[in-house]
Amino acid sequence: MGRMPPIVAPALLSAPPRRSAAPAWIVTLLVCAGQFLVVLDVSVVNVALPAVRTGLGLSELGLQWIVNAYLITFAGFMLLGGRVADIFGRKRIFVVGLALFTLASLAGGLAQEPWQLIAARTIQGVGAAVLSPATLTILTTSFPTGPARTRAIATWTAVGAGGGAVGGLVGGVLTQYLSWRWVLLINVPIGALVLAGAVLWLTESRRETGRRLDVPGAVLATGGLGLVAFGIVQTETAGWGSADALLPLVAGLLVIAAFVAVEARAKAPLMPLGLFRLRTVSSANAAMVLSGAAMFSMWYFLSLYMQNVLSYTPLQAGISFIPHSLSIVIGSKIAPRLMNRMGAKTLALTGALISACGMAWQGAMGADGTYLGTILGPGILMALGAGLAATPTAAIATSGAAPGDQGLVSGLVNTSRQMGGALGLSVLSTVAAARALTGHGAEALASGYGLAFHVGALILLAAVALMAVALPRRRADTAHG
C-alpha cells in the first residue's frame, strides 16, 4: 500500500524561540517538497520496472528488490530517524537526509549493474527514513498550536497523498519520453533546490534531552527483515527445504529474535515492547502488517500485467492508475466522517472486505484482458477499500496510548505497514513466478499475477478475521470529527 502517505499523530513538541522566522509558506513548501520526494519514490518506479529489467538484465524475482530495498530500509530506520532529528536538530537532519536521498538517486540513475541500482535504492531508503520524520517535526515546531499548525499538517498530509497518487503517472511519462533512469534522476535537481532553500530558510530546533539512539535496534530490525525476505525469494528456485532458502530464513528469524532481546533491555528502545501489551496497539499493528502484505503489491503486479501481458506503454500504464489513485484518496478523505457513524472497527472491517473482493476479482485476469473489463472495476474496489481501512486502523492503534506516546505509536503503524508490504511483495512475487514457470508466454504471466492477487485476497481475509476478533470496539476513543 505504498501510495498512502504516512499517518500523522499530532506531535506534542515545543520549539525554542526562533530567530527571524522565514515566511510560513516557504517553510511549508520546503518540508512538503521533501516529503513529496519520499512518498513519490515508493511508487514512481513501479511503471518503470519492465524497462529497468530490460536495461539491466534483471530476473523477474530480482526485479522486486528494486522496490524492496527501498521499503525495507525505509521501514527499518524510520523510528530511528525521528529520534535522530529530535537529538541532533531537525534542520540538520533534514539537510543530511535529503542530501543522502539526492546523492543515492543520482547513483541509481547512473547504475550500470543490478547490484548498483539495488545498493542505491537501499541508501535512498535510509535517507528517506531520516528525512520523512524531520519534515513533520519541523512543521510542528515552526507553527504555534492552533489553526496555523493544523493547516500546515493538512497540507503536509495532502502532499504526501499526492506524491503517492501521481507516482505512476510521473513514472510513465519519464520512462516513455526520457528513460527509466529519470524516475530517479528527477530527484536530483529538485533535491538540490530544496537543499539550498533549507540551508537558507529553515531554523534549527531540537529537543533538549539526553535521549539515546538505538542504532543496534534499527540495524537488527532491517537486517532481519531483509534476510527473511531474501529467504522467501530463494524458495522459488531452490525449494523450501534447501539450504539456500532455509539458511537466510533461519538467520533472519534469529536476527529478529535478537532485535526483540535488545529492545527488551535497551534504556531508550527503538520499539518499546511494553506498548504491545495494549490491545489496541498490538492488534491494529498486526492488522496493518497483513493489510500491507496484501495491498502494497497491487501496484507492482498491475504495472507488470499491463506492460508485460497487455503491451501497454509506460505512459498508458501510468494513466491507467489514475482511477486507483483517486479512489484511495477519496476513501481516505471520507473515512473520518464514516467513522463517526459506523465506528472505527466496523469501518476498518468494511474497507478490508471491499479490498479483498477487489483482489479476488482482479485475480481472474487473463492474457486477453481489457482495461474496462479487467482492471478498472477491481482496481477501484481495492484502492477505495484500502483508503477506508487505513484511517480507522491507525485511529484504533493510537487510541489506547498515552499522549506522550502518540508520535511513537503513529510511527509504529507506518513501520508495520511498510514491513508488511516488503514481506508481502517477497511472498507474492515468489508465488507469481512459480505459477508462471508452469507455462509459456503471456498466458503464463497473467496466470502468475492472478494467483498473486488471489493469495493477496486470502491474506486480507485473514486480516479481517484478526480485526473482527482482536480490535476493540470503542467508538468514543477512536472516532474523529
N, C-alpha and C positions, 0 to 999 in steps of 0.2 A: 504494500500500500504506500509506495514511495511518493505518491503525488500529494499526499496530505501534509500540511505544514505541521511542525511541532506544536503540541498542545500547551497552552500557556496557563500557568497558575500565577496570579499576581505576586510579584516579588516584594517581600517585606524588607526593603533595604533603604538605608538613608545615606545620602552622599554628603561629603564635606563641602563647605562653601566653595563655590567655583569662582575662578577669575572671570573677567569679562566674557560673558557667555556668547557663544555663536548663536545665530538665529535658529529658532526651533526647527524651521523647515530644513535647514542644512543638516542638523544632527539627525533628524528623522530620515532624510534622503540617504545619508551615508550608511547608517546602520541597516536600513531596509535594503539597500543595494547589496550589502554583504550577505544578508540573509537570503536574498533572491538568488544569488550565485550558488549558495549552499544547497538550496532546495532544487534549483534547476538541474544541478548535476546529479541528482538522484535519478532523474527521469530522461534527461536530454539524450543520453547515449542509447536508449532503447531502440529508437528508429535507425540509428547508425550501425547497429550490431551486424547485420549481414554485410555491409560494406567493410567493417572492421575485419570480419572473418576473412573476406576475400583479400584484403590488403595485407594482412599479416599472417595468413595461413593458420588461423586458429581452428581447433576442433569444435564440434557442437557443444561438448561439455566444457571445454576450455573457455568458451565464449562467456559463460556465466560469471567467470572470475573478473571480467571487466566491470561487472555490476557488483559482485560480492566483495571484491577487495575494498571498494569504497564503503559499502554498507557496514562491513564488519568492523573496520577501524573507526568509522563514524560512531557506531553504536558503542563500541568498547571504550572509547576515550571521551564520550560526551559528558559524563558526570565529572570526570577529572577536569575537563576543560572549564566547566563552570567554577570549580574551586580555584583553579589557576588564576582566572580573571579576578576573583574576589581578593586573592592574596597579593598578586603582583601588579594589579592595576588593570582596569577594564580597557582603557585606551591602548595600553602597551600590548596586551594580549590580543586585542582586536587587530592591531597592526601586524603582530607576529603571525597570527593565524591566517590572515588574508595574504600576507607575503608568501607563506608556505603553500597555501592553496594555489596562488597565482603561478609560482615557480613550478609546482607539480603539474599544473595544467599545461604549461609550456613544454615540460619534459614529455608529457603524454602525447601532446600534439605532434611532437617530433620523433616519437618512438619508431624504431625500425624493426624491433623484435617483440614478440608477445610478452616476454618477461619484463621488458622495459615499460610497456604500457600498463601491465598489472602493478608493477612497482610504483609507477607514477600515480595510479589510482589509489593505491594504499596510502601514499603520502598525502594525496588530496583529502582522503577521509580523515586523517589526523588533523590536517589544517582546518577542515570543516568542523570537527569536534571541538576544537579550540575556539574557532570564530563564532559559531552559532550561539552558544550561551552568552558570549560577551555582547552580542548585538542587543539582546533583550535587557541585560543588566545596565547597559549604557542608557537605554531609553528610560528605565525605571529610576535611574539616579539622576537623569537630566531634566526630568519633569516633576513638578510637585504633585502630590496626591490630589486627585480630582479630575475634572473633565479633560484637562490637557494631557495628563498621563493616559487616561482611558482612550482618547483619540489616537495617541501615538501607538499604543499597543494594538488597537484595532487596525491601524494602518500596517503595522508590522505583520500581523496575522494575515491580512488580506494579500500583502505582497508575497508572503510565503505560499499561500494558496495559489496565487497567480504563477509563481515560479514552477510549481508542480504542474499546473494546468497547461501552460504553454510549452512545457518541455518537449513534448512530442512534435509539435508544430515547428518549433525552433530547430530541433534536430533534423527534421525532414527538409526544411529549407536549406540549412547549411550543408547537409550531406549531398543533396541533389545538385545544388548550384555551385558549391565550392569543393568540399571534400569532407570525409568523416573526421579528418583531423581538426576541422574547425569547430566541432562541437566542444572541443577542449581549448583550442587556441582563442576562441571568442572571449574566454575568461581573462586573457592576458591584458588587453587594452582596458577593459572595464575594471579589472582588479587594480591596475596601475593608477587609474583616475581616482578610484575610491581610496586607495592608499594615500595618495597625495592630499586628498581632502581630509582624511582622518588625521594626518600629521598636523595639518594647518588648523583644523577647526574643532576637533574633539578635545574635551577637557578630561584630565586624568582623575580617577576616583578609585578607591579600594576600601575594603572592609578591614578596619584596624583590629585584627585578632591574631592570635598565634596558631591558627589552624594549620594542620599539617597536610601534605599531599600524599595520597595513597597511590603512588606510582606503581608499586607491585600489583595492587589490585587491578588497575587498568590493564597492565600488560598480561596478567594471568587471564582475565576475562576475554580479552581479544584473542590471545593465543589459543585458549581452549576452544572458543567458538570456531576459529579458523581451522584447527585440527579436526574437529568433528565434521565440519563442512567438507573438508578435503577427503576424509574417510568415506563419507556418504557418496561423493562423486566417484571414488575408486571402485565402489561396489559394482558399477555398471560394466566395467571392463574386466575386473578381477573376481567378482563374486563376493558375497558376504562372508564366506569362510576363509578367504585368502588373507595372507599376512599383509599384503599391500593395502587392504581395506581395514583389517582389524587393528593393526598397529597404530595408525593415526586416530582411529576411533577411541581405542582404549587410552592412548596418550591424551587425547582431548578431554575425555571424562576425568582422568586423573588431574589434569591441569585445572579443570573446573572445580574439582573437589579441593584442590589446593587453594583456589580463589576463595571458596567458602570458608576454609580454615583461617586464611589471612584476614578476611573480613570480620570473623568472629573475635579475633584478638587485637585488631588494629585500634589505636586510640581515636583515630579520625577515619573510619572506614568509608570507602567509596560508596558502598551499598550497605547501610546499617541493617543487619539481618533482623533486628527487633521489629522493624516496620512490618515485616511479613507475618508477624503474629496478628496483625489487624486483618480481619476477614476481608474488608473492602480492598485493601492493598493487594493481598495475595491472590484473591480470586479475579480481580479486574486485570492484574498484570498477566496472569495465566491466560485469560481470555484474549488479551492483546497479542501474546505470543502466537496463539493458534490463529487468530484472525490475520495477523501479519504474514504468517506462513502461507496462508491460502491466497490472500488478496494481492500481495505485492507482485506475485508472478504474473498476474493478469496482463499487465502492460508488456512484460517481456515476451510471453508466448504469443500474444496477439500481434505484436510487431513482427515476429518471425513468421507467423502464419500468413499475414497479409503480404509480406515480401517474398518469402520462400515458396509459398503454395499458390497464392492468388496473383503473384507477379506485380504487386503494387510498386510504384516508385517510392523512394523515401518521402517525398513531398505528399503523395497520396496517402501514405500511411499516417503521416503526421496530422493531416487534415481530418482523417478518419477518427482520430482520437478526440476531436473537439467535443462531440456529444458526451463522451465518457467524462471528460474534464468538467464540463458544465454540470453534469449530474452529481458528481462528488461535491462540487462547491454548493449546489442547491441543497443537497442533503445536509451538509454541514451548517448551512445558514438557517434552515428551518428546524433543525434538531432542538435548539434550546426552547423554542415555543412548544414543540410537541412534548418535550419533557415535562412541562408544567401540566399538560393534560393527561399524559399516559403514565408518567413516572419514568425514571431513568432505566430501571431494569426492563420494563416492558418494551421501551423503545430500542434498547440495545438488542434484545432478542428479536424484535421485528426486523431491524436493519440487517442483522446477521442472516436471518432466514431469507430475506429478499436477495441478498448477495449469493447465498447458497443456491437458490433457484436459478439465478442468472448463470452461475458457474456450471450447474448441471445442464442447462440449456446450451451454453457455449460449447460444452464437451461433445455435442453432436456434430461439430464442424466436419466438413469433408473437403476433398480436393476440388469439388465443383461449387463451392460456396459462393455466396454473393454478399455484398455489404448490407443491403436491406434485409435479406433473408437469414443471414448467418451471424453478422457482427453487431448491428445496431441495437436490436432489442435486448439480447443478453448483456451487452456492454452497459447499457443504461441501467439495467437492474443491478448488476454487480457494483457499479460505481455509486449509484444512489443509496443502496444498502450500506455500503462502506461509510458514506458520509453520515448517514443516520446513526450508525452504531458507534462511531468513534467518540463523539462528544459525550454521550451518556456513560460510556465505559470509563472515560477519563474522569468524569464527574464523580462516579462511584469510587474510583481509586483514591481520589483526594478527599472524599467526604469524611473519612474517619481519622485523618491525620491531624496532628496539632498544627496551629498556624505557622509555626516556625519550620515545619517540615513540608509545607505545601510545595515549595520550589523543588525540593529533592524528589518528592513523590511524582511530581509532574515530569521530572527528568527520567525517573524510572519507567514511566509509561512510554515515553518516547524511545528509550533504550530497548524495552521489551518488544515494541513493535518492529524496530529495525532489526533486532536479533532474530525475531521470528521470521521476518522477511528473508534474511540471509540463509537461515537453515531451510526454510520452505523452498527457496529457489534451488538449493542444492538437491533436495529430495525430489522435487517435481521435475527438474531437468534430467535427473537420472532416470526417473520413470518414463519421461517422454523419449529419451534417447534409446532406452531398452526396447520400447514398443516400435520405434521407427526402424530399428535394426532387423525386425522380423519381416520387413517388406522392402519395396523399392519405390523410389520416386516420390512425387507429390502426395500420393495417397498415403504412403507410409508416414511421411512427415505429419500430415493432417491427423492421422490416427494417433501418433505420439502426442501431439499438442492437445488433442481432445481428451486423451486419457489423463494428462496432467490436470486439465480442468475438472474432470470427474473426481480425481483424487482430492483436488482442492475443495470441491463441494463437500466431500466427506469430512475433511478437516474442519470446515466451517460448521458442519452439523455437530461435530464433537465440541466445538466452541459453544454452540447453542446449548447443548446438554450441560456443559460445565456452568454456563451462566445461569441456566434455569435452576440448577441445584445450589450453586455456591454464592451467587450475587445476592446481597441483601436487598430487600425492598423497603427503602426508607425515603419516601417522596420528599419529605421536608428537608433532608440532608443533601439531596442530590439534584433537586430541581433548581433551575436558574432562571431568573427573569430576564 
